[in-house]
């Protein structure tokens, strides 16, 4: 049996992916076979935002 490909997001969400709005669910699921995902643009910030010192800031910024 061939495993069904999953995006990392779908794998992390598990069954909760069904709770997402249909457009978001499509965005976070794996790219269908025979299709490609293409993105354009420039990142303004790379990484994940985390809470530190009671405010949202980039994890690379210093706390202070």
C-alpha positions in Angstrom: 0.0 0.0 0.0 1.4 3.4 -1.0 1.2 6.0 1.8 -0.8 9.1 1.1 1.5 12.2 1.2 0.9 14.7 4.0 2.2 18.1 4.5 4.1 18.8 7.7 1.2 21.0 8.7 -1.4 18.3 8.1 0.7 15.9 10.0 1.0 18.3 13.0 -2.7 19.1 13.0 -3.9 15.5 12.7 -7.6 15.3 12.8 -7.9 19.0 13.8 -7.2 19.9 10.1 -10.9 19.2 9.5 -11.7 22.2 11.9 -10.0 24.7 9.5 -11.9 26.8 7.0 -12.0 24.9 3.6 -9.6 27.4 2.0 -7.1 27.1 4.8 -7.4 23.3 4.8 -6.6 23.2 1.1 -3.6 25.5 1.7 -2.1 23.4 4.5 -2.7 20.0 2.8 -0.1 18.3 0.6 0.2 19.5 -3.0 -1.8 17.1 -5.2 0.1 14.7 -7.4 0.8 16.1 -10.8 0.6 19.7 -9.4 3.3 22.0 -8.2 3.4 24.7 -5.5 4.9 28.0 -6.6 5.3 31.1 -4.5 6.6 34.6 -5.2 7.5 37.5 -3.0 10.1 38.5 -0.4 10.1 37.5 3.2 10.0 40.4 5.5 10.8 38.2 8.5 12.1 34.6 8.6 11.3 32.3 11.5 8.6 32.0 14.1 7.2 34.6 16.4 7.3 33.7 20.0 6.1 35.4 23.1 8.9 36.9 25.2 8.7 39.6 27.9 4.9 39.8 27.4 5.0 40.9 23.8 5.4 39.2 20.4 8.9 39.5 19.0 11.2 37.6 16.8 12.9 34.8 18.6 16.3 36.2 17.5 15.7 39.5 19.1 17.1 40.2 22.5 14.8 40.3 25.5 15.0 43.4 27.4 
